[in-house]
């Protein structure tokens, strides 16, 4: 096993509502083609838009891969930019999923904190990716929308103590192609990994003194 290899898991969502093709999964498949370089083991998963599946699948991904980072990608019909979500929220899940189900408690983790922030500085990722001039606009948000996207993000943040990220993409062709979204994801995740390793270097230095 190559210890220098970092493991990254990236998920996209399956179809829901009028979105028979979910741009998030298309973007993740494009990312898979591009890869994240030789030093990163990339695993991708398509997640069905179902609360109960998310509740079992997300913990199993963390357990199986012990990833450095998990990035969930979702579709927002309202988005016109690629949007980096700063936090996940625990309460307010009233929207029904593909199985016409929503949690009785309307929350992700009973007794969990109301809101969990990612350890990754999304403003910094946004600035760095924007500076690359990929031709894809990137923005930052504090509200992932209280549906499956937000639910998945909170669940992942809770399990990983913040070592997760969530990226919303607009529908295909509004305005970006799947390929452009894949390129943007590649750049975003590279910057996230860079920031994580800088943070770890700092922590390691403190331990040595």
C-alpha positions as a printed NumPy array, in Angstrom:
array([[  0.   ,   0.   ,   0.   ],
       [  1.4  ,   3.383,  -1.004],
       [  1.17 ,   5.558,   2.093],
       [  1.604,   8.726,   0.093],
       [ -1.598,   8.064,  -1.812],
       [ -4.578,   9.963,  -0.59 ],
       [ -8.064,   8.526,  -0.917],
       [-10.89 ,  10.761,  -2.047],
       [-14.507,   9.673,  -2.401],
       [-16.805,  11.801,  -4.579],
       [-20.531,  11.242,  -4.832],
       [-23.189,  12.545,  -7.212],
       [-26.951,  12.102,  -7.044],
       [-29.279,  10.064,  -9.218],
       [-32.387,  11.399, -10.986],
       [-35.222,  13.143,  -9.123],
       [-38.318,  15.128, -10.081],
       [-37.998,  16.649, -13.54 ],
       [-34.234,  16.079, -13.462],
       [-34.143,  12.774, -15.314],
       [-30.444,  13.347, -15.904],
       [-28.768,  14.656, -12.782],
       [-25.97 ,  17.082, -13.656],
       [-24.161,  16.231, -10.412],
       [-23.6  ,  12.604, -11.43 ],
       [-22.63 ,  13.612, -14.976],
       [-20.064,  16.046, -13.521],
       [-18.689,  13.362, -11.183],
       [-18.31 ,  10.896, -14.072],
       [-16.422,  13.557, -16.036],
       [-14.193,  14.113, -12.995],
       [-13.522,  10.36 , -12.838],
       [-12.272,  10.46 , -16.459],
       [ -9.945,  13.363, -15.626],
       [ -8.765,  11.918, -12.311],
       [ -7.026,  13.825,  -9.532],
       [ -3.454,  12.877, -10.389],
       [ -1.36 ,   9.805,  -9.624],
       [ -1.132,  10.443,  -5.9  ],
       [ -4.887,  10.329,  -5.364],
       [ -7.089,   7.248,  -5.278],
       [-10.458,   8.469,  -6.514],
       [-13.674,   6.525,  -5.891],
       [-17.025,   7.766,  -7.205],
       [-20.562,   6.776,  -6.213],
       [-24.031,   7.612,  -7.46 ],
       [-26.348,   8.228,  -4.524],
       [-30.101,   7.733,  -4.906],
       [-32.269,  10.63 ,  -3.723],
       [-33.486,   8.722,  -0.643],
       [-32.928,   9.691,   2.992],
       [-32.684,   6.131,   4.287],
       [-30.128,   5.083,   1.672],
       [-28.004,   8.127,   2.535],
       [-28.164,   7.202,   6.224],
       [-26.612,   3.8  ,   5.52 ],
       [-24.402,   4.605,   2.497],
       [-22.496,   7.619,   3.833],
       [-21.208,   5.862,   6.988],
       [-20.256,   2.801,   4.921],
       [-18.121,   4.948,   2.553],
       [-16.236,   6.468,   5.494],
       [-15.737,   3.046,   7.034],
       [-14.681,   1.281,   3.84 ],
       [-12.202,   3.851,   2.498],
       [-11.066,   5.964,   5.482],
       [-10.764,   8.809,   2.978],
       [ -8.76 ,  11.979,   3.383],
       [-11.777,  13.81 ,   2.064],
       [-15.309,  13.086,   0.891],
       [-16.883,  15.494,  -1.576],
       [-20.601,  15.285,  -2.274],
       [-21.857,  16.913,  -5.443],
       [-25.493,  17.831,  -5.907],
       [-27.754,  19.603,  -8.36 ],
       [-29.457,  22.883,  -7.631],
       [-32.098,  23.904, -10.144],
       [-31.641,  27.512,  -9.03 ],
       [-27.862,  27.626,  -9.238],
       [-26.122,  29.447, -12.087],
       [-22.618,  28.963, -10.65 ],
       [-20.707,  26.069,  -9.132],
       [-21.431,  26.653,  -5.45 ],
       [-19.271,  25.601,  -2.495],
       [-21.352,  24.915,   0.604],
       [-19.773,  25.958,   3.9  ],
       [-21.991,  24.006,   6.288],
       [-24.682,  21.401,   6.737],
       [-27.795,  21.822,   8.882],
       [-29.435,  19.259,  11.109],
       [-33.085,  20.321,  11.175],
       [-35.896,  21.174,   8.802],
       [-36.104,  18.169,   6.457],
       [-39.718,  18.207,   5.3  ],
       [-39.27 ,  17.562,   1.565],
       [-40.228,  14.047,   0.475],
       [-37.599,  11.929,  -1.307],
       [-37.952,   9.587,  -4.293],
       [-39.664,   7.061,  -1.999],
       [-42.099,   9.739,  -0.754],
       [-40.349,   9.506,   2.612],
       [-38.995,  12.109,   4.987],
       [-37.533,  11.493,   8.465],
       [-40.153,  11.696,  11.269],
       [-37.756,  13.787,  13.317],
       [-37.129,  16.048,  10.276],
       [-33.479,  16.008,  11.298],
       [-30.279,  14.178,  10.293],
       [-28.806,  13.215,  13.658],
       [-30.993,  13.432,  16.738],
       [-29.126,  15.391,  19.386],
       [-26.464,  16.52 ,  16.889],
       [-25.384,  20.178,  16.663],
       [-27.67 ,  22.453,  14.698],
       [-25.051,  23.296,  12.108],
       [-21.618,  21.847,  11.283],
       [-19.015,  23.75 ,   9.276],
       [-16.555,  22.102,   6.942],
       [-12.93 ,  22.333,   8.112],
       [-12.117,  23.519,   4.584],
       [-12.099,  27.264,   4.048],
       [-14.504,  27.511,   1.126],
       [-13.824,  31.23 ,   0.557],
       [-10.188,  30.391,   0.019],
       [-11.029,  27.505,  -2.36 ],
       [-13.365,  29.819,  -4.267],
       [-10.673,  32.516,  -4.673],
       [ -8.021,  30.016,  -5.749],
       [-10.228,  28.299,  -8.335],
       [-11.51 ,  31.615,  -9.67 ],
       [ -7.89 ,  32.73 , -10.139],
       [ -7.26 ,  29.709, -12.387],
       [ -9.621,  31.201, -14.975],
       [-11.366,  27.962, -15.964],
       [-14.334,  29.804, -17.406],
       [-16.663,  28.397, -14.759],
       [-17.992,  30.783, -12.117],
       [-17.595,  29.57 ,  -8.525],
       [-19.379,  31.   ,  -5.492],
       [-19.863,  30.204,  -1.795],
       [-23.073,  29.536,   0.137],
       [-24.159,  28.911,   3.732],
       [-27.433,  27.172,   2.899],
       [-27.377,  23.802,   1.177],
       [-31.17 ,  23.779,   0.893],
       [-32.627,  21.395,   3.508],
       [-33.154,  18.532,   1.1  ],
       [-31.094,  15.449,   0.269],
       [-28.003,  17.53 ,  -0.508],
       [-27.978,  19.239,   2.871],
       [-28.964,  15.979,   4.611],
       [-26.068,  14.103,   3.006],
       [-23.623,  16.9  ,   3.774],
       [-24.575,  17.147,   7.446],
       [-24.397,  13.37 ,   7.851],
       [-20.919,  13.329,   6.317],
       [-19.692,  16.338,   8.327],
       [-20.969,  14.735,  11.526],
       [-19.174,  11.452,  10.821],
       [-15.918,  13.032,   9.663],
       [-15.734,  15.933,  12.135],
       [-15.842,  18.352,   9.249],
       [-13.574,  16.648,   6.685],
       [-16.217,  16.789,   3.985],
       [-17.248,  19.185,   1.3  ],
       [-20.382,  19.812,  -0.723],
       [-20.522,  21.33 ,  -4.183],
       [-23.749,  22.349,  -5.912],
       [-23.792,  22.428,  -9.706],
       [-26.371,  24.01 , -12.011],
       [-28.403,  21.894, -14.471],
       [-26.518,  20.819, -17.62 ],
       [-26.27 ,  23.514, -20.262],
       [-27.413,  26.206, -17.807],
       [-24.807,  27.412, -18.647],
       [-22.076,  24.718, -18.351],
       [-21.486,  21.377, -20.057],
       [-20.83 ,  18.229, -18.035],
       [-17.235,  18.384, -19.174],
       [-16.793,  21.968, -17.922],
       [-18.35 ,  20.981, -14.581],
       [-15.976,  18.003, -14.349],
       [-12.978,  20.285, -14.95 ],
       [-14.229,  22.687, -12.283],
       [-14.67 ,  19.832,  -9.785],
       [-11.152,  18.623, -10.49 ],
       [ -9.713,  22.081,  -9.746],
       [-11.895,  22.538,  -6.656],
       [-10.948,  19.196,  -5.115],
       [ -7.246,  19.74 ,  -5.821],
       [ -7.4  ,  23.054,  -3.971],
       [ -9.289,  21.415,  -1.09 ],
       [ -6.617,  18.722,  -0.761],
       [ -3.903,  21.366,  -0.889],
       [ -5.554,  23.326,   1.954],
       [ -6.031,  20.145,   4.003],
       [ -2.387,  19.138,   3.666],
       [ -1.233,  22.665,   4.595],
       [ -3.389,  22.474,   7.732],
       [ -1.932,  19.067,   8.568],
       [  1.63 ,  20.306,   8.09 ],
       [  0.891,  23.075,  10.586],
       [ -0.485,  20.589,  13.118],
       [  2.518,  18.266,  12.631],
       [  4.934,  21.152,  13.178],
       [  3.204,  22.063,  16.426],
       [  3.492,  18.475,  17.634],
       [  7.219,  18.401,  16.971],
       [  8.001,  21.422,  19.155]])
